[in-house]
């Protein structure tokens, strides 16, 4: 039995916030104080990991990872984080579960909740992960849905803070399809944490007005400013962070590539964009990225449309301003913080 009770000495003097038993489905469900706690916890776990300090605080617990959409970073981050915390980890890929096929989501949740202490879901509609959470009886974590990607947001915020030392007042620009799960979630994360958010892209690809209105109300409390523009030069001027994502999201049909390229070809993150931002601006991307011809999809797009680079040019992706691999590593530390905070006993 490992003696790893929560206390301020072991976890770097972090002010305790009780999230025990909570689900982690979208950042709209979390307050600024709760997000701050998770970020501070993640920083402490990162230091322990780098210093080789064992932190098997959740030894004896077990979690299951339900993946209807495959991923490198999300799977590895959850598996390594879970095992670092001392937990047993079961991975179920799209062909290993009967959820939604022979067994309802509700029944699957009730079964898994009897066997596991926590459930991660990565897949399609937000309603699926919400249904899992309603029926599991144990914490459920959103590894990605069509609408939101909250674990990615914590990693993004952590990476920004590592580079600038603060969040409030940072000018954060997302270029591309602002309607996707990353665009939606970044707007929420920025509004919650007092970060100024600008969406740069075609008006048809801005987030839904209902979500914009919700975030504007949140921003009134945090001091965040939300802006939306089709003008690249105007939108990126003075930016601290330039962020983009693939132009076609996982699960969308190949038939949308041509239309999406035509919409977004003028919104590539290139050296001119980075020069228009602050001198100390950084580039972020949740990955994978199509910045060269070293992928099957990249080669296919080049054959069909003649594009060697898509949402970001290779010179920016490979530059010193690019922090994408720090960002990828931080997925593990922030996911570890979420799992620990929601699975630890209330009195720890």
Buried (B, 14 or more C-beta within 10 A) or exposed (E): EEEBEBEEEBBEEBEEBEBBEBBBBBBBEBEBEBBBBBBBBBBBBBEBBEEEEEBEBBEEBBBBBBBBBEBEBBBBBBBBBBEBBBBBBBBBEEEEBEBEEEBBBBEBBBBBBEEBBBBBBBBBEBEBBBBBBEBBBBBBBBBBBBBBBBBBBBBBBBBBBBBBEEBEEBBBBBBBBBBBBBBBBBBBBBBBBBBBBBBBBBEEBBBEEEBBEBBBEBBEEBEBBBEBBBEBEEBBBEBBBBBBBBBBBBEBEEEEBEEBBEBBEEBBBBEEBBEBBBEEBBBBBBBBBBBBBEEEBBEEBBEEEEBEBBBBBBEBBEEEBBBBEBBBBBBBBBBBBBBBBBBBEEEE
